[in-house]
Amino acid sequence: MSQLSTDQEKRVRPSPPLAVPPQEASRLLSVGMSRLYKLMRTGELESYRDGRSRRITMASIKKRMARQLAAAHDDGWRQITPHPSPRRKARG
């Protein structure tokens, strides 16, 4: 019977949250709390009240990340692909 319960636990994966508290959103975006609240005030991040707590939607966090990546590409920033350094000939 215990084998059955462990098999069921392995199959069930928790779904990602639809919304997170500000502290978690701050960590995910690597910004401080002041910056996070500014993003919420300006409408860049969607949030709502749930009782006395505030939640920020994961969809708005993902949209912000997509906008940041698009802006980075527009600025001419490109990812560098590393090339192995050429081997030096052995002195002999």
N, C-alpha and C positions, 0 to 999 in steps of 0.2 A: 504494500500500500504506500509506503514511503517513496518507493521508486516512481510511482505514478505521480505523486505530488511534485517531485523534483523535475520530472519530464514536463509537466504543465508549466512550472515556473520558468523553465528554459525557453519555452515557446512564446510566452507572453512577454512582450517588450513594452515598457512604458512609453507612451506617446510623448513627444516633446510638448512643453507647455505652450499654450496660446498667448499667455501674458506672464510677465515677471515683475517682481517689485523693483523699485528704482535702484536699489543697491546692486541687484543682479544685472540690471540693464547697464549700469555704470561699469561693472566689471566686464561684461560682454563687449562693450564698445571701447573700453580702455580710456574712459574719460572720467573726470572728477564729478562729484555730485552737483557742483555749481553749474558746470557745463551741461550736465544732463538736464537739470531743471530749465536752463535757458533753451535747450533744444525742445523741451516740452512746451514752453511758453510760446516759442516761435512757430510751433506746429510741425516741426520736423519729425517729432516723435508723437505718436498717438497714445494717449493715456486715458484712463477712466478711474473713477472712484469705486471701490468695492467695500462698502461700509466705511470704516475709518482709514483704510489703506488705499494706496494708489497702485495701479498696475499699468505697465507699458506693454503694448502688443508686440509680439515677436515679429509680426508682419512689418510693422513700422521700423523695427530694428534692422531687419533684412533689407528693406527699401533704402534706409540710410546708408548701409554698407554698400549697396549697389551704386548709389549716387556718388559716394566717396571714391569708389573704384573707377567709375566713369570719368569723374573729374581728374583723377590721377592720370588716366590715359590721355585726356584732352590737353593736359599740361605738358605733354611731351615726355612724360616719365615712362620708361619702359623697363621691363624686367631684364636683367642681365643674365644671359646664359653662360655659366662658367665653362671655360675651355681649359683642358689640362695643360699645364706648362710643358714646353718642349723639354725633352730629356737632353742633358748635356753629355757629350761624348766623354768617355772615361779617358783620363790621361794615362799614358802608359809608357 
